Amino acid sequence: MKLRLRVLFLSFFDPFVAETGPATHLRGLSKALNMLGCEVHVLVLNTKNRNRVVNGVKMHYFSPTSNPIPKIPGVRGYTLPLVSFKEVDKLCKEYKIEIVHGQSPSSYGYGLLRRGSIPFVVTLHSTSFGEINSYFGIPLSFVNRNVVFGVVGEMAMGFLTCVEYKCADKVIAVSRALAEDAIRFFRLPRERVVTIHNGIDLQNLVDPQVKEEIKEHMILSVGRLVWRKGYKYLIDAMRQVLLEYPDAKLVIVGYGELLVPLQRYINRLGIDGSVCFLDNVSKEKLYSLYREAEVYVQPSLYEPFGITILEAMSMRKPVVATSVGGIQEIITNGIEGLLVGPKNSLQLARAITRVFSDSSLRRRLGNNARKKIEKEFTWERVAKKTLELYKKMLDSV
């Protein structure tokens, strides 16, 4: 096999602009593969931009104006990949691409209409079935038009991604829990599914060796404001925390369909002065919030992995999280963080106040967390595992 392997990624998001989970994943992986000597190309769908090179990664853009799909709201985003296979074929021939790597759900069109024998792998970041299942039990007061549209969109996405995974030679799941979901929901042969965890860019997250003085009992949580993130239960827990720590403050960084229902709920509980929502914060501001926080909390009902947990751990922050999905592969209860049951506000509150009250526990959890990140969750490690998979796929062609 040639030393300089050429790989083409397919993505809905520009990894050097967007801050979604898949975009963050692709940014870290593409940069790390480039550092390992691979020639990395990324085809971004549904984005207007000029071709460019960023950190050694060759960026290509499939503009909406360059294809015949009409501008139908809610449909265009799903149909665009169907016509992108010609662009993929062109790039494969021009740059002699050896691996096509889709970031789900951007590559179902290529998978369905692909031609030739170039190995095709897809990274699975989540399952629509898991997303939909998390909505069971949502109170009517939290249901709005955007929630309904979100569920319908996930149903459509579930069908399209099923096509994508059936066509792929290999499917990479970002956690073992997600791999099991893929095998169960999509009925994929076990030998076609590989687990490679997400990573984190430690260069951008400065290790706070010198502990800053915590000025207040601040709780931080970062994520989309959707039901599966479990914020309703964190807010319920916050009411209990305030009984012991009246000065405690909860900061939630994110946006989504549940912003207004959550704000109404907070006002109804009478704790609006202790809970703050932030949106569109810069990376510098987010890292500052990690440093200021005394504890990071992830109250998810369904969580395929959890990159924000890695960010908090890399900043030596104690983490309180629910024992669901891929979270259990990141945190060992009592070692790098504290795990509680999903939908259990009382357990959440007790874990948070335990962290508040025990400085030695905070230091131990934070230090163990940083060590685990450095050992297991760097992008270099992820890239090496991905490169090994590429080589095995090419050897079997």
URTATA-V970803 format. One record per backbone hydrogen bond with DSSP energy under -0.5 kcal/mol. CO is the residue of the C=O (numbers start at 0). NH is the residue of the N-H. Records with the same first field share a line. If there is no record, write none. Layout:
CO=NH  NH
This chain:
2=4
4=6  38
5=97  98
6=8  40
7=100
8=42
9=102
10=44
12=14
13=16  17
19=23
20=24
21=25
22=26
23=27
24=28
25=29
26=30
27=31
28=32
29=33
30=34
31=35
32=37
33=36
37=39
38=6
39=57
40=8
41=43  59
42=10  44
43=61
46=48
51=58
53=56
56=53  58
57=41
58=51
59=43
60=62
61=45  46
62=65
63=66
69=71
70=72
71=74  75
74=77  78
75=79
78=81  82
79=82  83
80=83
82=85
83=87
84=88
85=89
86=90
87=91
88=92
89=93
90=94
91=95  96
97=118
98=7  100
99=101  120
100=9
101=103  122
102=105
104=107
106=110
107=111
108=112
109=113
118=99
119=168  169
120=101
121=123  171
122=103  124
123=173
126=130
127=131
128=132
129=133
131=134
132=135
134=137
138=141
139=142
143=147
144=148
145=149
146=150
147=151
148=152
149=153
150=154
151=155
152=156
153=157
154=158
155=159
156=160
157=161
158=162
159=163
160=164
161=165
162=166
163=167
169=121
170=172  193
171=123
172=195
173=197
174=178
175=179
176=180
177=181
178=182
179=183
180=184
181=185  187
188=191
189=192
191=170
193=172  195
199=201  378
200=203  204
203=205
205=207
206=208
208=210
212=214
215=217
216=248
217=293  294
218=250
219=296
220=252
223=225
224=257
225=228
226=229
227=300  301
229=232  233
230=234
231=235
232=236
233=237
234=238
235=239
236=240
237=241
239=242  243
240=243  244
244=247
248=218  250
249=251  275
250=220  252
251=253  277
252=222
254=224
255=258
257=261
258=262
259=263
260=264
261=265
262=266
263=267
264=268
265=269  270
270=273
271=274
273=249
275=251
277=253
281=285
282=286
283=287
284=288
285=289
286=290
287=291
288=292
294=219
295=319
297=321
302=325  326
305=309
306=310
307=311
308=312
309=313
310=314
311=314  316
312=315
317=295
318=337
319=297
320=339
321=323
323=326
324=327
325=328  329
326=329  330
330=332
331=334  335  336
335=318
336=333
337=320
339=322
340=343
342=344
343=347
344=348
345=349
346=350
347=351
348=352
349=353
350=354
351=355
352=356
353=357
354=357
356=358
357=361
358=362
359=363
360=364
361=365
362=366
363=367
364=368
365=369
366=370
367=371
368=372
369=373
370=374
371=375  376
372=376
376=199
377=381
378=382
379=383
380=384
381=385
382=386
383=387
384=388
385=389
386=390
387=391
388=392
389=393
390=394
391=395
393=396
